[in-house]
Amino acid sequence: MTSVSQADLDVVAEQLGREPRGVLAVSYRTPDGVPAVVMTAPRLPDGTPFPTLYYLTDPRLTAEASRLESAGVMRAMSLRLTTDTDLAQRYRRAHEAYLSERDEIDSLGTDFTGGGMPDRVKCLHVLMAHSLAKGVGVNPLGDEAVALAAQSRLRGTALPADWPQVSDFPDLTEGDES
């Protein structure tokens, strides 16, 4: 994680098509040096609660997250949470870590974190942002989503060249490999 400069904010504004709000830091930069995940304050400057601590900004990554969502990856992951107790426990721990980190900055008085955590998968953008910000091993489904995204031309440019391969996640079903 790096502090955020005005140049970073300008890039993020261009990526989003609007001025970013409440950015505390750049939590992940792509291998080609572009800010791609920002850490956002739990309350925006106007006081509005904003529970999404990690926000995916790079258009290459947001497009890939949307493609994976459209391909049914979220549905398959949510189904796995109902049948795989180990995965469900690891996903719950990711939720708890996310909540704890956000609450250290500013408690919103809620246990909502985002992405559907801890019981379902609702937004791969949030899960991928969390995994890219924290690294492999914190959010199992975010890690898998990044591995799926890295099967595209994004490995080594927008995503780390050394991110685990889909084959490194034995629980991924063929239906998830979009």
C-alpha positions as CSV (number, residue, x, y, z in Angstrom):
1,M,0.0,0.0,0.0
2,T,1.3,3.4,-0.9
3,S,0.1,6.9,0.0
4,V,-1.9,8.6,-2.6
5,S,-0.5,11.5,-4.6
6,Q,-2.3,14.0,-6.7
7,A,-1.0,12.2,-9.8
8,D,-2.6,9.0,-8.5
9,L,-5.9,10.8,-7.9
10,D,-5.8,12.2,-11.4
11,V,-5.3,8.6,-12.8
12,V,-8.1,7.2,-10.7
13,A,-10.4,10.1,-11.7
14,E,-9.7,9.2,-15.4
15,Q,-10.3,5.5,-14.7
16,L,-13.6,6.2,-13.0
17,G,-14.8,9.0,-15.2
18,R,-15.4,11.1,-12.0
19,E,-13.5,12.5,-9.1
20,P,-12.6,9.8,-6.5
21,R,-14.0,10.4,-3.0
22,G,-12.4,9.5,0.3
23,V,-9.3,7.8,-1.1
24,L,-6.8,7.0,1.7
25,A,-4.2,5.1,-0.3
26,V,-3.4,3.1,-3.4
27,S,-3.6,-0.5,-2.1
28,Y,-2.5,-2.2,-5.4
29,R,-0.6,-1.0,-8.4
30,T,-0.5,-3.0,-11.5
31,P,2.8,-4.4,-12.8
32,D,2.8,-1.7,-15.4
33,G,2.6,0.9,-12.5
34,V,-1.0,2.0,-12.7
35,P,-3.2,2.5,-9.5
36,A,-5.8,-0.3,-9.7
37,V,-7.2,-0.7,-6.1
38,V,-7.7,2.2,-3.7
39,M,-8.5,2.1,-0.1
40,T,-11.5,4.3,0.6
41,A,-12.5,5.9,3.9
42,P,-15.5,4.2,5.5
43,R,-17.1,7.6,5.5
44,L,-16.9,9.9,2.5
45,P,-15.9,13.5,3.1
46,D,-19.6,14.5,3.3
47,G,-20.2,11.9,6.1
48,T,-21.9,9.3,3.9
49,P,-21.1,5.8,5.0
50,F,-19.1,3.9,2.4
51,P,-18.5,0.3,3.5
52,T,-16.4,-0.7,0.5
53,L,-12.9,-0.4,1.9
54,Y,-11.1,-1.7,-1.2
55,Y,-12.3,-0.3,-4.6
56,L,-11.2,-1.7,-8.0
57,T,-10.5,1.2,-10.3
58,D,-8.5,-0.1,-13.3
59,P,-10.9,-0.4,-16.3
60,R,-9.1,-3.5,-17.5
61,L,-9.8,-5.2,-14.2
62,T,-13.3,-3.9,-13.8
63,A,-14.1,-5.2,-17.3
64,E,-12.7,-8.6,-16.5
65,A,-14.6,-8.8,-13.2
66,S,-17.8,-7.9,-15.0
67,R,-17.1,-10.6,-17.7
68,L,-16.6,-13.2,-15.0
69,E,-19.8,-12.2,-13.2
70,S,-21.7,-12.5,-16.5
71,A,-20.2,-15.9,-17.1
72,G,-21.8,-17.2,-13.9
73,V,-18.8,-17.3,-11.6
74,M,-20.6,-15.7,-8.7
75,R,-23.4,-18.2,-8.8
76,A,-21.0,-21.2,-8.9
77,M,-18.9,-19.7,-6.0
78,S,-22.1,-19.0,-3.9
79,L,-23.2,-22.6,-4.4
80,R,-19.8,-23.9,-3.3
81,L,-20.2,-21.9,-0.1
82,T,-23.3,-24.0,0.8
83,T,-21.5,-27.3,0.3
84,D,-17.9,-26.7,1.3
85,T,-17.6,-25.8,5.0
86,D,-13.8,-25.2,4.9
87,L,-14.3,-22.7,2.1
88,A,-17.2,-21.1,4.0
89,Q,-15.0,-20.7,7.1
90,R,-12.1,-19.2,5.1
91,Y,-14.5,-16.8,3.4
92,R,-16.0,-15.8,6.8
93,R,-12.4,-15.1,8.1
94,A,-11.9,-12.9,5.1
95,H,-15.1,-11.0,5.9
96,E,-14.0,-10.6,9.6
97,A,-10.5,-9.4,8.5
98,Y,-12.1,-6.9,6.1
99,L,-14.5,-5.7,8.8
100,S,-11.8,-5.4,11.5
101,E,-9.5,-3.4,9.2
102,R,-12.3,-1.0,8.2
103,D,-13.4,-0.6,11.8
104,E,-9.9,0.4,12.8
105,I,-10.2,3.3,10.5
106,D,-13.8,4.2,11.3
107,S,-16.5,1.9,12.6
108,L,-19.8,2.2,10.7
109,G,-21.6,0.2,13.3
110,T,-22.5,-2.5,10.8
111,D,-21.2,-5.9,9.9
112,F,-21.8,-5.3,6.1
113,T,-18.5,-5.5,4.3
114,G,-19.3,-6.0,0.6
115,G,-19.0,-8.5,-2.2
116,G,-21.6,-10.7,-0.5
117,M,-19.3,-11.7,2.3
118,P,-19.7,-13.8,4.4
119,D,-22.6,-15.9,3.1
120,R,-22.6,-15.4,-0.7
121,V,-20.8,-13.9,-3.6
122,K,-22.4,-10.8,-4.9
123,C,-19.6,-8.7,-6.4
124,L,-16.3,-10.0,-7.8
125,H,-15.1,-6.4,-8.1
126,V,-14.9,-6.1,-4.3
127,L,-13.5,-9.6,-3.8
128,M,-10.8,-9.1,-6.4
129,A,-9.9,-5.7,-5.0
130,H,-9.6,-7.2,-1.5
131,S,-7.3,-10.0,-2.8
132,L,-5.1,-7.7,-4.8
133,A,-4.8,-5.3,-1.9
134,K,-4.0,-7.9,0.7
135,G,-2.3,-10.6,-1.3
136,V,-3.0,-14.3,-1.8
137,G,-4.3,-16.2,1.2
138,V,-6.7,-13.7,2.8
139,N,-9.8,-14.0,0.6
140,P,-10.1,-17.4,-1.0
141,L,-12.8,-16.5,-3.5
142,G,-11.2,-13.2,-4.4
143,D,-7.9,-15.1,-4.9
144,E,-9.8,-17.5,-7.3
145,A,-11.4,-14.6,-9.2
146,V,-8.0,-13.0,-9.7
147,A,-6.6,-16.4,-10.9
148,L,-9.5,-16.6,-13.4
149,A,-9.0,-13.1,-14.5
150,A,-5.2,-13.8,-14.9
151,Q,-6.0,-16.4,-17.6
152,S,-6.5,-13.5,-19.9
153,R,-4.0,-11.1,-21.4
154,L,-3.9,-9.2,-18.0
155,R,-1.3,-11.4,-16.3
156,G,1.9,-9.4,-16.0
157,T,0.3,-6.1,-17.1
158,A,-2.8,-5.5,-14.9
159,L,-2.3,-8.5,-12.7
160,P,0.8,-9.9,-11.0
161,A,2.8,-12.3,-13.3
162,D,3.3,-14.6,-10.2
163,W,-0.4,-14.8,-9.1
164,P,-1.3,-18.4,-8.7
165,Q,-2.8,-20.2,-11.7
166,V,-6.4,-21.6,-11.8
167,S,-4.8,-25.1,-11.5
168,D,-3.4,-24.0,-8.1
169,F,-7.0,-23.8,-6.7
170,P,-8.2,-27.4,-6.7
171,D,-11.6,-26.4,-5.5
172,L,-12.4,-24.4,-8.6
173,T,-15.0,-26.2,-10.7
174,E,-15.0,-26.4,-14.4
175,G,-18.0,-24.1,-14.4
176,D,-15.9,-21.4,-12.7
177,E,-13.2,-21.4,-15.3
178,S,-14.7,-18.9,-17.6
